[in-house]
């Protein structure tokens, strides 16, 4: 990926001369030391040191670069909003242990990396920005520390990585993820095989109205379609169907008389079983609410009081719930939800207390989730633990081995975008789609859009399979069969999403002899290489895909399938040094082998 030399040299010159501490309202000394500066990649270490403890005021670091060839700004959960922001609008990007990741990427008009900057501080809260200043047409990059620190510290340090190399923006982000993994406190968790298998979820079809016979019927149908695990979502623990959280905190299975027996029945069908917990919430109608009165981060939450993990007995209580469930019910996994609600609220107490063994909420969350992860893995080393956006940053990879796109029911495009955003920062951690769902009367090709947009993540499904039409059932079976056969390539090989401002309409993975391409808008697929095996997924409702070959004439034996797996065409296609129109049905697949 070649970047304009003028752009590159101008950016590097300004950064080398300008990374500095611009605001420090504290009496403590702080320093910024350059650790590395070579081939467009720079490293800095920030250090604060004081002889006495103090509650710090915010500290700001800033530098600027000329706004040359800048198309957009990428942040971990910016979704559709990857445009350039002016310095007078919108809030800064916020990162802490349970919110997002400390990284921002500024990308160019051909997806090239302009600058990607990141921090090793993935536990404590910080703010970041990369915004356009109209007065001088520069991008101003900023890192702000201690915006919520309400307890005393005496020293603090972290590293900053500034990447201006001439590479594709996604490569810069994936390198950032690998950099985080080098820090001892950010080592990712082991990922069991089951974390990378298609999963059936109860949420979008059952919601809280779980019924055993129907659930078992769905499990058998899901297994028949190629799913390997199920998450039983909200509703298993209570008879209350009001979509609320008044009864959270006790986590006793009221709905099912013998929950362990139900789990065994599902496992006998052949599915691994995980269940849902809203970790921070303690409903006012629970027994736990009375027990832990006074040990909440807030009681003024729209859903339920929030446990304060700075108390060791709170952490022990929560860990004990999950350990007991894993042991007594024989669970294979957990969906641990709402971790991002562990945060400071206006009424959160920060005065000194001997009952709390942490002052920092973020450090306490780290201790809680470390204890949860280690305790569950002692029971079952292959246990899966799912988190969802926004709590999917490098620190969260220490405890969870599955990260899921944030809820977007019926929104295929958003699912695709969120999978891509997650995947670039998550290394080998399993990236799951949000649960795929659609109206039962939907045309089969349009319903197929929901699945084909999950191609580069692990698919999750949440429809009533018992009510699915024959066409929908054939479509699900076909996609699951294809995805399972090529999962190793789709998940583990070189992944490149393109055109972030256009919501990644072109994505591909490249293996030694195989190229798999997903196209979701009417763009031309440019083939700079002609591998032995070529797969093209037409994630559109058009029945034609345009391919431009720049690598000499190549002939392929091609099979073209519609979205239900019917072989509609078998022919030889010659891709020459020009443009070739290939007929592929809406949401169909071309599978080609070089002659």
N, C-alpha and C positions, 0 to 999 in steps of 0.2 A: 504494500500500500504506500504509494509515493505521495508525500505531502509537498506542496509548493515550498521550494527552498527559502524564498523570501519570508513566507509565513513562519516556517520552522525557526529560522535564525532570529527573527524579530521576537517571537515568543520566548525563546531561550534566553535572549539577551535581557529582556525585561524581568524575567523570573529570577535569573542569577543576580541581578542587581537589586531586586525589590522585595523578596520575602522578608518580612520584618514583623516585630511586635509593635502594634500601633496604639494599643491601649492597655494600660495596667494601673488600676486604681489601688493596688496593694503596696504595702511597704516592703514586702518580700521581694527578693531579687529573682528574676527569671531570665533565661537565656535561650537562644536558638542557635544550635550548632549544626553545621553542614557535615553529614556523614559520608555522602557520596554525590558525585557529579560527573556523569559520563554517559555519552551516547544518548542524550535526551532524557535520562532518568536521574533524578535528584532525590536525596534523602536528607531529612533534617530531624534533629532531636530537640524537643522543647523540654526544659527542666525548670521547675520552681522549687526553691528551698528556703526554709525559714527556721530560725532557732526556736521560735515559739509557734504554737498552733493558733490559727485564726480562721474566721469564716471569710472566704475569698470573695472579692468583687469580680465581675466578669473581666476576662482578658481576651483581647482580640489580636489575631494575626491576619495580615493582609498582603496581597500582592496583586499586580495587574498584568494584563497582556493585551496586545492590540487585537481588536475584533476583526481579524482577517480570516476569511473563509469559514466563518462560524455559522452553522445552520441551526443547531439546537443544543439543549442542555438536558442531559440524562441524569435522573435521580432514581433511587431504587424502587420507589412506589409512586412515580409520577404518572403512571398509566398513560392516558392520552395527552397529557400536558407536558410535552417535551420541547416546547418552544423556548426561545430566548426571553428572559425576564429582565425588565428594567430595574434599576437599583432603588426606585421609589415605590415598587409594588410588591405584593405578596410577602409571606413570611419566609424566613430562612428554612432550609432543610434541617430537620431535627433528627438526631440519632442518639440512642442509648441502648442498653442491653436488650430491651424488649420492643424497640421501635427502629425499624430500618437499619441501614448500614452507613458507616461514616465514609462516604465516597460520593464524588460528583464527577461526571464526564461531560466535557464539552466536545462536540463532534462537528465534522465538516460536511461539505456538500456531497462528498462521495463516501460517506461513512468513515472517513479517516479520523483518527484520534488527534484532537488539537491539544487538549490537556485533560488528564485524569488524575485527580488528587484525592488522597485518602489518608486516614489516620489509624494508628494501631489501637487507639482508645475506643474500644467497642462496648465497654461496660458503662462508663459514666456518660451523662448527657453532654452533648455539645451541639452547636449549631454551625451550619456551613452554608455558603452561598457562592454563586458564580453568576453575576448579574451585569447587565449592560449599562454603562454610564453614558448618557447622551452628550454630556459636556465635552468628552474627549474621545468617544468611540472606542473605549476599552472595556474589556471584561474584568471586573473586580472580583477576585477570589478572596474568601474570608473564612476563617475558623474562629468561633467564639466559645470560650470555656467558662464554666462555673455559672451558667445562667440560672441554675436551680440549686446550687450547692448551699445548704443552710446549716452545715455542721463544720466544725473546725478541722483543718488539715495543717500539716507542716511541710509536706513535700509532695510533688506530683511530676510525672514525666510521661511523655509518649512520643512516638515517631510519626513523621509526616512523609508521605511518598508522593512525589510529583513526577508524572509520566508525560513527556511530550514527544515520545518516539513516533516515527512515521509508520504506524500500524493501524489495522482496523480497530474501531472503537471497542468492539466486543472482545478483542484480544487483550486490550489494555485492562478491561474490567476483569477478565478471567485471570490475568496475571496479578491483579490486585487481590483476588480471592486466594491465590496461591501464596502471596506475601503474608496475608493474615494467618495462614496455616503455619507459618514459621514461628509464631509466638506461642510460648508454652501455655498461656492461658486462653488460647483460641484454637486448640487442637480439635478437629472435628471428630464426632462420634463415629464408631464403626457402623456401617450400613448393612444390615442383613438382607439376604436375597428377597425376603417377602416385602421389603419396603419398595422394591422395584417391580411389583406385580400389580396388574389391574385390580381395582378395589371397588366394591359396591357399598354405597352409603344409603342409610335409611332416611336422611333428612328431608330432601325436597319432595318425596312422595308421602312418607308416613307422617312427617313432622313428629308431634308428640303422641300421635294415635297409634301406638305400636300394639299389634295383636299377634300372638305367638304362631298360630297356624298359618296366617298370611305371611309372616316373616320367614318361616321355614320353607314355605313354597317359593318365595322370592329367592332365598338362598340356593335352593336346588337349581332354579332357572339360571341364576347368576353363575353358578359353578359350570353348568352346561355350556354357557356362553364364553367361558374362558376367564372368569374372575377368580381370584385366589384368596381374597380377604374381604371382610365386611367390617364397617364401623357402624355400630348401633349408636345412634346419636341421641340427642335430648329426648326424654320421655321414658327411658328405661327405669329411672329412679323414682318416679312419682306418678300418681294417678291424675295430677293436675294437668290440664290441657290448655292453659291460658297463655302459653308462649312467654311466661314470665320466669322469674328466678327466686320467688319467695321461699321455695323449699330447698334451694341449694345449700350445701354445707354439711348435710348429714350423709348423703349418698348411700341410702339403703334402698334396695330394690323392692319398692312397693308394688309395682305393676306386675312383676313376675314372681310367683310364689317361690320357685326354686331357680334362681338365675343361673347357678352353676350347671344345672341340668340342661337348661336352654343352650348355654355355651357349648356343652358337650354334644348336643344334637347337631348344632351348626358345624362343629369341627368334624363330626362323623360324616357330614355331607362333603367335606373336603375344603372348607374355608377356614382361614385363620380369623380370629375374632378380636376386635378392639372395641372399646366403649368410650363415650364422650364424658368429659368433666369440664365444667366452667371453674377453673382453678381458683380465681380470686374471690368469687362471690359467696357470701354467707347470708342467705335469705332470712328475713325477720321472723318467718314462721318455722325456722329450723331449731333444733335443740342446740346446735352449735352456736347460734346467735347469742343465746343466754350465757353459754359457757365462756365465750370470748368477748363479751361486752367490754369495751374500752381498749380492745386490741385490733382496731380497724384503722386503715389509712383514711377512710371516710365512711360516714353513714349516709352522706348526702349524694348518693349515686342514683342515676335514673333507673337502675335495675335492682341493685342490692348492695348492702354494705360490703366493703372490700377488706379482706384480711390484710393485716400488717405483717409481712414476712420478717420484719426485724426482731420479732419475738421468737425465741427458739421453740417454745411450746406450740406456736402456730405452725412453724415449719414441720415439727415432729408430727403434729396432728395430720397435716395434709399428706405427708409422706406415708404415714400409717394407713391412711385410707386407700392409697394406691397399692401399697404392699399387700394389704389384706385382700383386696379385690383380685390381684394377680395370683395370690396363693389359693384362696378359697374358690374362686370361679375359674381358675385355669386360663386366664386371659393371655392372648398373644400380642396385644397392643393397646395403646392409649391415644386418644385424641385430647390433648390438653389445650383448652381454649381460653381466650381472653387474657393471655399473659400480659398484653399491653395495658391492661387496667391496673397493674402494679405500678403506680406512679405517685408523685406528690400532688395533693389536692389542696385547695385553699385552707381547709380545716385540718390538714395532716399535722400532727404534733412533731416538733423537732427538738423540744427541750430535752435536756439530759435525763436519762432514765436507766436505772440499774436493771430493770426487767428486760430491756432491749440489749442485744449483744452486737447490733449494727446501728450506726447512725445513717448510713447510706441505704436507701431503698434498693438501688441498683445492685449493690454488693450483696444485699440480703436475698434478692431474686437469684443472683448467681449461686449463692449458698443453697437455696431451696432447690433449684433445678438440678444442681450437682448431686444433692442428696437423693432426689427423686430418681435420676438416671442411674446412679450407682446402685441404689437399692433394688430397682427393678431388674437391672442386668444381672445382679447376683441370683435372682430367682430364675430368669430366663435370658441368657446372653443374646438370643435372637429376637428379643422383643422389639416391636416397632413403636415409635413415639412420633406423633404428627403435631407440628405447629403450622400456623397459617400466617400469611401476610397480615400485619406488618412485622410481627415478631419472627423475623427470618434472617437476621443478620449473622455475622461471623461468630458472635458469642453464642447464639442459639444453636448453632451447628454442633456445639459441644454436647448438647443434651438430646436434641431431636435428630432423627435420621430420615425424616420425611418432612418436606416443606410444601405447603399447598397454596395455590393461588387464592387470593381473597374472594369471598362470595360474589358471584356474578351470574345468577341463574338465568339461563336462556340467552346469555350474551357470548356468542362464540368468539367475536373479535377481542373482547376484553380478556377472555380466557387465554387466547393466544398471546396477547401482549404480556399478561402477568406471568405466564409460564416462561416466556423469553427473558423478561426482566429478572426473574428468580434464577433462572438457569445460569446466566452469565456470572453470577456472584457465588454460586453454591457448590462448586467442585463436584465431588462424587456423591454428595447428598441427594437423595431421591427427590425429584421435583414433580409434584402432582398437580393435575388440573383441579379447578373447582369442579364440584359434582355436575356432570352433564345431565341436562333435563330438557324436555320439550313437550309441547302440547300433543296429546294423543292423536289428534286429527291432522297433524302437520304432514305436508308432503315429504316423502321419504328422503329425497335429495336435500331438502332444506333441513330436515332433522339431522342428516348426515354431516351438515356443516358443523354441528356441535361437536362431533367426534373428531372430524378431520383437523379441526383447529387445536386439538390436544395432542397432535402427532408427536411433538418433540418433548412431551412430558409423559408422566404415567397417568393413564386415563382413570378417572373416577366416574361412576354412573349412578344416577339417582332417579330412576323411573320405575313404575310398576311393570315389570316384565310380563306378569301374568295378563296384563291388559294390552300389551303391545300388539300391533297388527303384524301379520305375517311378513309384510315388507320391512317394517321396522326391526323385527326380530332377525331377519336375514342380514340386514345392514349391520346390526350390532355384532352378530356372529362373524361376519366377514372382516370387519375392522379389528375385532379382538384377535382373530386368527392371524391377520397380517401383522398387527402390532407385536403380538407375542413372538412370532417367528423372527422379527427383526429388532427386537427390543435392545439387544446388546449394541447394535449399531446406533440406533436412535438415541440411546441414553449415554453411551460411553465414548463415542467417537467425536471427532472435531466438529463442533457446532458453530455455525455462523448465521446469525440473524441479520437481515439487511433493512435499511431504510426505517430507522426508529420513529421519525416524525410521521411516517405513513403507516405506522402500526405493524411493522415487520411483515409486509406482504410477500416477501421472499425469505425462506429459511432453508438451510441445508445442513446435512451432516455428511462428512467425508470419511470413509474408511479406506483401507489399503486398496481394495478393488471395487468399492461400491460407493455410489453417490445417490443420496436420497434427498429430493427437493420437494418442498411444499410451496405452492403458489396460491395466493389468496385474493389477488386483485389482478386486473389485466395488464401485467408487466411482461416484458420479454425475459425469458430465462437465458442468461448468457453462460455458455459452457466453455470455460477456459481449459477444461480437461475432459477427456472422454474415457471414463473408466470402463472396466469390463462389464459391470452391472450398473444400470441406470434406472432409478425409480422416480417417477414424477406423480405427485398427488395434486390433483386439480381441485383445490378448495374453493371453487367458485361455482356459480350456476351457469356459466358459459360452457359450451361444449367443445372448446378449442383452446389449445395452449401454444404459444409462439416460442420457439427455441432458436437461439442464435449460436452457432458453433464457430469458434475462432481457432480451432485446433486441427484443421485438415479434415478431409472427407472421412466419415466413419459410418459403417453400416451396422444395424442392430436388428436382431430378431425380437419382435415386440408382441407382448400380450397386453391387451387393454381391457380393463374390467369396469363395470359400472359400480355404483355404491352398494349394491346388494351382492357383489361378487360374481355376477354373471359375466362370462367371457364374451365380449361383444365383437372384438376384432383380434385376429392373429395375423401379423404381416411383418415384412421386412421394411425398415425405414432407413433411408440414407440421410444422415446429417452432413451437409456439405458446408463450405465456407460462406454461408449466407443464412437466410432466415427460413425456418421450416415450420409450417403450421401442422400441428398434430391434433387429431380429433380424439378427445378424451371426454367421456360423459361428465356431467356435473358431479363433483365429489367422487369421481372415478380415479383409477390408478393405472399408470403405464408401468409395466415391468419389462425391462429390455436387457438383452445380453448381446455383447459385441460379437459380430460374426468374424 
